[in-house]
Amino acid sequence: MPAMKRYLILFTLFSASLWAQPDTGVVVRKVEPIVSPEPIRILPPSHRLISIDVFAYHVLSAHSLHKQVNLSKDTLNRDLAFNLSERLRQSSALFVKAYGANGIATLNVRGTGAGHTKMYWNGIDISPPGLGLMDLSLMDSDPNETFSLSYGAGALPLSSGNIGGGLSLHSKLYFRQPLQTSVQLGVGSFGREQYRFSTKYSNHAWGTQTSFSYAGAENDFRFRLPGEERRDRRMSNSDIAQMHLKQNLFWRVNKTNFLGLKAWYNSTDRLLPKISIASAAQADRMEDENLYLSADWQRSLSPKGDRIQWIAGYVNSSNRFFFQDGPVPNRNDYQSLQSSFKYVFPNLRYPTGGTKLKSEVMLQNRYDLVSSGAFSAEQSRLTNALYANVQYSSSSALEWGLQMRAERFDQDLAPLTGSLSAKYSLRPEQFLHINLSRNYRLPGLNDLYWNPGGNPDLLPEQANSAELGYSHTWAKDDQITREEYKIEASLFAMDINNWIQWAPRNGIWEAQNFKRVVNAGAELAAEASLKIYGIPLSGRFSYQYIRSRNLESEVIDHIDNDLPFNPAHSFNYQIKGSYKRWGISYQGNFSDRYFLDDANLYYLPSYFIQDLRLSYKTKWLNNHFKVMMGLGNLANRDYQIIAWRPEPGINYQIALQWQWFKG
């Protein structure tokens, strides 16, 4: 890793040198048990984006007939967010389980566990195969990347294991983009500081993007325990420092061939206070270091859009956990080699005419090598997969799709997975959709081989799910106002067998298949944008209800109880407006109370957090300036997401952004 780090830094510097509220108590309480892909864009000197028709760049994306949420729209939250975890908490109703202001953060989608939602970067899976879950606090909030969540089987084209969903980051590529440089400096409460630099340039044939960012915080905020009137306690040993370095190169060889190379190095160093507040003066320490490399080649085969795509990726990840009293760190490292080859037929016609078929076939290969101080030896896993889908449209009203995925890991065949989907147009702007799917997830290598507690006899988790949805968009336009509205509603259910969980057995914690879990719920989302006398206003609201229950277990007796860390109700809203050079955003995030244990004896109370963002922008010649200010937790509420991990009270952020465009 040090050699790769030095090489990447030199490579990046060389490239850059070429182109210059409810109950809010904070402790646990005891209660009685409760029974389509985007084209490459040309940016002309006027800075107006137009599509080109000589070549279209496609990323490895989710299935278009399944639910997908674009989380890249809110630029103000994106620019001020400390990391991807913070951005996700502020911009959606999804439940992010964060271990304090500087701790590990994971995502629960539709009542599933942290290991049921994977993370992808430019088509490669960067989720650790040992731990089996992705720490969102390690990811930065990058303005040059799109960010989306595909639910359930919608992420089957990416890989298996996405029972909850798949989070995807994609680098945005533009041709004929004048030289642009951006610098952002930010400070905030509790020793928070952020710095970001990026530069990019492209002509008609090739381009480069370079970015560097650093974020750090002491997180020494004041807090209080229940029954205390004042916040006389101060959090300690919660420091965090994080650095990201990225380099993208892309080349359009000719009208039919495209090459791309992307590299991302990041490192995080943080202190982790003891789980008990009474022991906050003691702390462990964790270091993470990751290198992600991606290369892709695309070739257009016909004017109708037939194409082939090849993606190769390499991941080198290192994790060190330093116990305060431990003589040596606990190490967890892995390397991963991945490749995918895809053939796409986007515009087939049935011989009788009128019927349109879309199809693609993909072969994926992955080799993981994991080493840990808790393993008796290095462990590896080889996975080969064949994926295919077809979408059929017999009329303007009905479209259906079928996708199938077959996998072989090491010497075993995995359960066959896939989905059947249909979308029906009630009217040109109203749609019904239904999805039926089957998915599975292999045990993580830690689940199998960790000593003590690993269980090599674990079975894969299997999930059957169903979803029914409705969407409606409409617009109104006259001489005074321009209005656009969108409403989406979904009902879903999921039955997961062989749920893997670590639980005490014979005096030690051990990984076991001992649950059958059923999740069911509803989601509602609404968006509105208005322009009145030229003044833009917009708002969004998202709500979800989830009931996640343990129906069968061979180990525990708590049948029909709610699963821990699954709030029944949650919602998020945002109102935005702008006038001339000013912009303002107000948002709120509510989470219902949720239990901390399978017996449903302890819970954390609900919380409602409000944030305010304000921006001012101006321009002088080719220089664009933007000042951003934010206030978090406006009501100064006491709350916790994880027991004994207090969250900050009211806090501020201030950032100055400068952008320079050539010409």
N, C-alpha and C positions, 0 to 999 in steps of 0.2 A: 504493500500500500504506500509507503513513503516514496518509493521510486515512481509509482504511477502518479502520485500527487505532484512531485516535482515536474514530471513530464507534462502533466495537464496544465500546470501554471505557466510553464514556458511556452507551451502551444497556444494558450489563450493570450498571453502578453504579445506574442509574435503576431497573432491574428489581429489583435486590437491595434497594434502599432501600424498596421497597414491602412486602417480606416479609423483616422482619428474619430298596597299590596296585601296579598294573603299572609298567613302565618309564616314568619321568616326566621324563626329560631334556627340555630346552626348546629344543634347536636342531634344525635339519633334519639328516637323516642320509642318506648316499648308500648305495643298495643296488643289487643287480642287478635289472634289469627283471623284473617279474612278469607271466609269460605267462598343526420345525414352529412355526410361529409362536405366540408367547405372547399371551394376552389382556391387555388393560389390567386392572389390579387396583384394587379399592377397599380402602383401609386405614381400617377403623373405629377409634374411639377406643381399643379394646382392643389395637390394633396387630396384630390377627390378619388375615391376608390372605384374602380371599374373591373369587372371580371374579364379574364382573357379566355378565348375559346381555342387556343392552340394546344393547351395542356391543362389538365386539372390534377391537383395534388390531393390524394386521399389518405386519410389516416386509418389505422385499424380501429374500427368503430363498433358501436353497439347495434343491435338489431332495431330497425326503424319502426317496427310495429309494437315495440314494448315501451314502457314509460321511461322517459329520460328527462332530467332536469338540468338546465344550463345554469351554472352558478357563477358565470363570468360577467354578468351584467352590471353589478354594483361596483363601479370603479372607485368610489370614495372609500367604501369598506375595504376593498382590495388594497388600496394604496396605504391605508393606515394600519392594517392588520399586522400583528407581530408574526404570525405564521398561519398555515392553512387551517389549523384547528380553530383559532380565534375567528378567522374569516367565516368558517362554516357555521360556528355558533351564532354569529351575528346575522347571517344571511338566509337562514332556513329554520324550519321547525324540527329538524333532525336532532336526535339526542347524541351529543358528544360527551363521552365520559372522560373528563380531564382530571388528572391527579394533581390538582392545585395549579397555581399560575405558571409553574415551570415544569410540571410533570408530564408523564406519558399521557397521550390523548388518543382514544379510539372511538369508533363510530358504531352505533347500534341502529340498524335499518329495519324497520317494521318488526321490532321485537326480537331480532336475531342477535347473535353474539358478536363480539369484536372480531373474531376470526372468520366471520361469514361475509365480510366485505373487503375486497382486495383493492390495491392501488396499482395503477398503470401509468407509465410515462412514455409517451411516443410509441405505444404499441408493445412495450415490454413490461412484464410483471415484476415490480420491485418490492413485493411483499416478502418478508423473510420466511423461507420454508421451514426453519426450525421453530421459531416462536409461533408462526401461523397467523400473525396479525400485524397491521401496519400502524406505526406511531405517527399520527398526523402532526404532532408538534415538531417533527424533524423536517417537514415540508415548508417551503417559503410561499408567500403569496406574490406570485410573479406576474407583472402586467403583460409580459410577452407570451403568456400561456393561457389557453382556454381550459376551463375546469367544468366537468359535468359528472353527474351520477346516473348510472343506468341501473334500474331496479331488476333484481332477480335474473330470470333467464334472458333478459335483454343484454346481459353481459356474457352470454355463452360464447360469442365470437372471440372474446378476449382470452378466456380460459375457463376451466371448471372451478368449483369451489365458491362461486359467487351466489350463495343462497340468499344473502341479503341484497347484494348489488356489487357494482364495480365503479370505483372512482377513477376518472381518467384525466390526465394532464397532457395537453398537446401544445407543442411550440407553434406559434403563429408565424407563417412564412409569407413574405411579400416580395414580388419582383418590381424593379424600377422604383425603388424607394430611395430618395435622396439621403445623403448622410444625415443622421440624426443622433444627437447625444442627449442623455438625460441624467440629471443628478438630483437626488432627494436626500435631505437631512431631516431627522426627526428626533424629538425628545419627548419625555412624558413623565408621569408620576412614578415614584419608587425606583428611580435610577434607570428608567427606560431610555434607550437610545437606538436609533436605526439609521443606517446609511445605505444608499443604493446608487449604483452607477451602471449605465448601460449605453451601448452605442451599436448602431446597425446601419448597414448600407447594402444596396443591391442594384444591379443594372438589369438588362433584359435576360442575362444568361446565368448569373451567379449572385450569391449574397452571403453576408456574414452577420451574425448577432453575437455580441459579447455582453455579459452582465456580471456584476459582483454586488453582493449585499452582505451586510453585517447587522446583527441585532443583539442587544444585550440588555439585561435588567437585573437589579438587585432584589426586587420583589419584597422589600422590607416594609410592607404596609402594616398598619395597626389593625387589630381585631379584638374581639371580646368573646367571652364564653357566656352561655346562658346564665341569667341572673346578675350579670355584671352591667352596671350602668354606663360605663365609659370604655372606650377602646384603649386600654392601658397596656395591652400586650402587643408586642411587635414580632412579626414573622422574621425568622432568621434562617440562614443556610438555605436560601432559595434562589441563589444566583444562577443565571443562565447566560451563555454566550454562544452565538450561532453564526456560521459563515457559509455562504453559497457562492460558487463560481460556475458559470455556464458559458459554453461556446457552441454555436450552431453554424455549420457551413452547408450551403446547398447550391446545386449546380443543375441547370437545365441543359443537358447535353445537346439536345435538338428538340424538334417538335413532339417527339414521342418518348423520350427518355429523361428521367429525372433521378438525381442522386442527392442524398442528404446524410450528413454526419452530425451527431449531436453528443455533447459531453456535459455531465453535471457532477461536480464534486461538492460535498457538503460535510461539515463537521459541527458537532454540538457538544458542549461541555457544561454540565450542570450539577449543582448540589441538590440532594434529596433529603429533606428533613425527615426525622423519624415519624412514623405514622401517628404516634401519640403526641399531642400538643405539649404534654408535660415534659417530653423528651426533645423538644424542638432545638435545644442547644446542641444536640448530636445530629450528625448528618452523614449519609453515604454520598458517594459521587459516581456519576455515570458519564462515560464518553462514547460518542457515536461518530463513526467516520464512514462515508459511503461514496462510492464512485459508480456512476451509471454511464454506459456508453451505448449508443444506438446508431445503426447504419441502415438506410433503406434505399431500395432501387425500385422504380416504377417504370413500366413500359406500356404505352397505349398501343393497342393492337388494331383498332378500327375506329372510324369516325362515329360509330354507334356507342362507343364507350367501353368496349371490351378491353381488358387490361390485366396485367399480371403485376404482383407486388411481392417483394421480398424484404423482410425485416430481420436483422440480426442484432442481438443485444448481449451485453456483458455487465454483470453486477459484481462488485467486490465490496463487502460490508463487514465492518468491525465494530463490536460492542464490548466495552469494558465496564464492569461494575465493581467499584472499590468499596468494600465494606469498611466502616470506620475502624472496626477492631480486627479486620482480616489481614493476614500477612501478605497475600497476593490477590490481585484482582480476579474476578470471575470473568472469563473471556467467552465470547460467543461470536464466531465468525462464519461467513459463508461466501461462496462464489457461485455464480449462476451463468450458464451459457444458454441462450435462447435463440430460436429462429422460427420464422413462419413464412410460408409461401402460399400466396392466394391467387386464384384465377377467378375473375369477375365477368359475368355476362349480364350487363345491366339493362338490356333493351332487346329481349327476344320477342318474336311474334309467332303466335300459333298459326299453323298453315291456313286455317279457315279464316283468319283475319279477326281483328277486333280484340283479341285476347293478348295481354302483355305479360311476359314472364321475366322475372329477375332471378338470377341465380349466382351463387359463388361456392367455390370449393377451396378448402384451406388445409394444409398440412403443417402441424406445429411440433417442434421438438424442444425439449428442455432438459438440462442436466444440472443438478444442484449438488454441491459438496459442502457439508456443514461440519464444523469442528467446535467443540465446547469443552471446558474444563469439567463439565458434568457428564460427558460421554466417555465411555471406555475406549472408543476409537472413533475416527472420522466416519461419518455416515453420508451416504449419497442416495440420490433418487434420479432415475431416468424416466422421463415421461414423453410418450409419443401420442399425438392426437390427430384424428381426422374429423374435420368439421364441414358441414354442407348446409346450405339453406336455399329455399326457393320461395319467391313471392309471386302470387298469381292475382291478376286483375282482369276479371271478365267484363266489367262494366265500370262506369264512373262512380258507382255507388259502393261496390263491394271489393275488398282486397283481403286476401288471406295469405298466411305464411307458415312454413314448416321449417324447423331447423333441427338438426341431429348432430350429436357429438359422441364419438367413440374414442376411448383412451386406453392406453396400456402403460402401466407404471411398473418399472422393473420387470418382473416375470408374470405379472398378474393383469387381467383385464378388469377395467373399472366398469361399474354399471353404466348402461347406455342412458344418455340424457338427451333432452330436447324439449321443444315446445311447439304448440299449435296455436296460432293467433289469427284473429279476424278483426277487420275494421270496416264498419258500415256507415255510409254517409246518409244521415237523415235528411239533411239539406246541405247546400254547398259549404256552410260554416258550422254544421253540427255533426258530431261523430260519436258512434258507440264503438267500443273495442272490448274484446275478450281475449284472455290469455290463459292457457293451461300449460303447465310445464313440470318437468322432472329434473332435479339437479342433485348433485352429491358433492361431498368434500372429504378429501383424504385427511387422516390425522397428520398434524405437524410432526416433524422429526423429533422435537422435544417431547411431544406426547408419547412417542414410541420408545425413545432411548435415553431420556433423562434419568440420571442416577442420583438419588433414589426417586421412585415413583413412576418412571416410564413404563408403558405397558405395550409390548410388541404385538399383543393379540387384539388390539383395538380394531373395530370395524369402521369403514367409512360412514359418515353421516349421509342420510338420504332424505330428500325433501320433495314433496309434491305440493304444488301451489296453484291457485286460481285467482284471477283478477278480472273485474268488470269495471269499465270506465266510461265516462261521458265527457266530452269537451265541446265548448261553444265559443266562437270568436265572432265579433261583429264590430262594425265601425260606423261612424257618422261624420260627415264632412260638409261644412257649409262655409260661408264667407267669414264667419266669426270664430267658429270652434272647429277643432279636429279631435275626435274622440275614438279611442280604440279600447276594446274590452275583451277579456278572456277569462273563462271559468272552466275548471277541470275538477271532476269528482271521481273517486275510485273506491271500490270495495275490494278487499283482498282477504285471502285465507291461506294458511300454510301449515303443513303437517310434516314435522321433522322427526325422523327416527334415528336411533343410535347417537343421540346428542352426546358429545364428548365434554366432560367436565372433570376438573381435579377436585377430589374430595378425600377426607381422611378415611383410612382403612388400615386396620392392624397397626395403628400408631403412627402411620406416615401418610402424607398426601400422595394420592395416586390418580393417574388419568384413567377414566372409566367411561364405558358406554352405559349410561344408566337412565336415560330420559327419553320419553316421547313427548315432544312439545308441540302444541297447537297455537298458532298465532292468528288472530283475526282483527280486522280493523277497517277504518275508513279514512280517507284523505280528501281534503278540499283545498283548492288553490284558486285565487282570483287576482287578476291584474287589471289595472286601468291606467290609461295615459290620456291626458287632455292637453290641448293647446288653445288657450283662450286669449284672443288678441295678441297672439305671438308669444305668450308666456307659457312654457311647458310645466305641467304638473303630472305626477304619476304616483301610484300606490300599488302595493301588493299585500296579500294576506294568505297565509298557509296554515292549515290546521290538520292535526292528525289524532286519531283515537286508536289505541292499541290495547288489546287484551292478549297477553302471552302467558299461557298456562302449562304447567307440568301435569300431563295426564297419566303417565305411567313411569314407574321407577322400580328398579330391583334393589336399590340401596336405601333410599330415603322414604319416609312415610308421608311426606307432605304433598299429597295428590290434590290436584285442582287448585293449587296455589299459584299466585302470580310469580313470574320469574323476577329475580332481582334486576335493578337498574333499568326498568321499563315503565316510565310514566304513562299513565292511561291517557292523559290529555296534554297536548302541547300546541302552542301556536306562536307564530312570528308574523310581524307586520312591519311595513315601512311606508313612509310618506316622504316624497321628494318634490322639490321645486327649484326653479332657477329664475333669476331676473337679471338681465344684462350680464354682469361679470360675477354675480353672486350665486351660490348654490347652497341648499340646506337639505338635510336628511334627518328624520326622526324615526326611530324604530324601537320596537319592544319585543321581548322574548319571554314567554311563559312556559314553565314546566310544572306539571302536577307532581304531587309527592310520589315517591317510589320506594319499594322495599329494598333492603340490603341483604336479605338472607332468604333461603328457600322456605323456611318456616313462616315467613311473613310476620316476624316478631318485631323487627326494627325497620324504621323508615327515616328518610330525610324529607323534611317538609317542602312544600311547593315554593317556588320563587318567581318573581316577575321583575325583569331587568330592562331598563330603558336607557337608550343611548342617543346622543345628539351629535351630528356632524355638520360642519360649516366650511365652505370653501370660497376663495376669491381668486380670480385669475385675471391676468393682464398680459399685454404683448408689447414688445418694443423691437422693431425691425424683425429679425429672425429669431428673437428670443421670446419664449413663452414662460411666464412665471405663474405659479399657483401656490397659494397658502392654504393649508388644510388644518382645521382644528376639530378636536373631538372631546366629548365628555362621556365617560362610561359610568354605568350604574348611577344615573341621575338622582335616584331616590336614596342613595347611600344605604342600600339594604345589606344586611348580614345574610349570607347564604353559603352553602357548600354543595358541590357536585359529588364529591367523594367524602365520606365521613372523616373528620379530623383533618381536612384539607381546606381551610378557610379561603374564600375568594376575596379579592380586593373590594373596598368600598368605592366611593366616588373617586374618579381618576381622570386625568386629562392627557391629551396628546396634541402636539403641534408639529407640523411638518412643512418644509419649504421645498418645492419642486421647480427645477429649471430645465427647460427643454430648448434645444437649438436645432433648427432645420437649415440645411444648406440650400441656398437659392430661393 
